[in-house]
Amino acid sequence: MSERKKLKSKRKKFKTIAFKLSHRQAISLANYSKLNNTSPIKVLKHRIQDCLNDYANYKTEKIKSAKNQLELFNDLPTEEQQLELFA
């Protein structure tokens, strides 16, 4: 029989995020995690899960324009367009 080649598993990349909590927030987080029999990290991950899943493939584009660029030809709001008709 032919030998099967072992497929190398793709290594997962993780990023570290750090933020500060006040003393009262840390105690509150610890108490909440004890009541729900989970870790504080899992509590935080569960709370931000919607944001993590929804925007994974969302691409943002920056509009490139000079800071001193004038915006002369933008569309006017409807109120201002009506005023120009009577001027």
C-alpha positions in Angstrom: 0.0 0.0 0.0 1.1 3.5 -0.6 2.0 5.7 2.3 -0.4 8.6 2.9 1.2 11.9 3.4 0.3 13.7 6.6 -1.4 17.0 5.9 0.1 19.8 7.9 -2.5 21.7 9.8 -2.6 25.4 9.3 -1.4 27.3 12.3 -3.9 29.6 13.8 -2.8 33.2 14.3 -3.9 35.0 17.5 -3.7 38.6 18.4 -3.4 40.0 21.9 -5.6 42.8 23.1 -5.1 44.5 26.4 -7.4 47.0 28.2 -7.7 48.3 31.7 -10.5 47.9 34.2 -11.2 49.8 37.3 -11.0 48.0 40.6 -14.8 47.9 40.8 -15.2 46.6 37.3 -12.7 43.8 37.9 -14.6 42.7 41.0 -17.8 42.8 39.1 -16.4 40.8 36.3 -15.0 38.2 38.7 -18.3 37.9 40.6 -20.3 37.5 37.3 -17.9 34.8 36.1 -18.1 32.9 39.4 -22.0 33.0 39.3 -22.0 31.6 35.7 -19.2 29.1 36.3 -17.0 30.5 33.5 -13.8 32.5 33.2 -13.7 36.3 32.8 -12.1 35.9 29.3 -15.0 33.7 28.1 -17.5 36.3 29.5 -15.8 39.1 27.5 -15.5 37.0 24.3 -19.2 36.1 24.5 -20.2 39.7 25.0 -18.3 40.9 21.9 -19.1 37.9 19.7 -21.6 39.8 17.5 -19.0 42.4 16.6 -16.3 39.8 15.9 -18.5 37.8 13.5 -20.3 40.5 11.6 -17.4 42.6 10.5 -14.8 39.9 9.6 -15.1 40.4 5.8 -16.0 44.1 5.8 -13.5 46.3 4.0 -13.1 49.9 4.8 -12.0 52.5 2.3 -10.5 55.8 3.0 -11.3 58.7 0.8 -8.1 60.3 -0.3 -8.3 64.1 -0.5 -6.0 66.9 0.5 -6.9 68.6 3.8 -7.1 72.0 2.1 -9.3 70.7 -0.8 -12.4 72.8 -1.3 -15.8 71.1 -1.7 -17.5 73.4 -4.2 -19.5 71.0 -6.2 -21.2 68.9 -3.6 -25.0 68.2 -3.9 -27.0 70.7 -1.9 -29.8 69.7 0.5 -33.3 70.0 -0.9 -34.1 73.1 1.2 -31.2 75.0 -0.3 -32.0 73.8 -3.9 -35.5 75.3 -3.6 -34.1 78.6 -2.3 -31.8 78.8 -5.4 -34.8 78.6 -7.7 -36.3 81.8 -6.3 -33.1 83.8 -6.1 
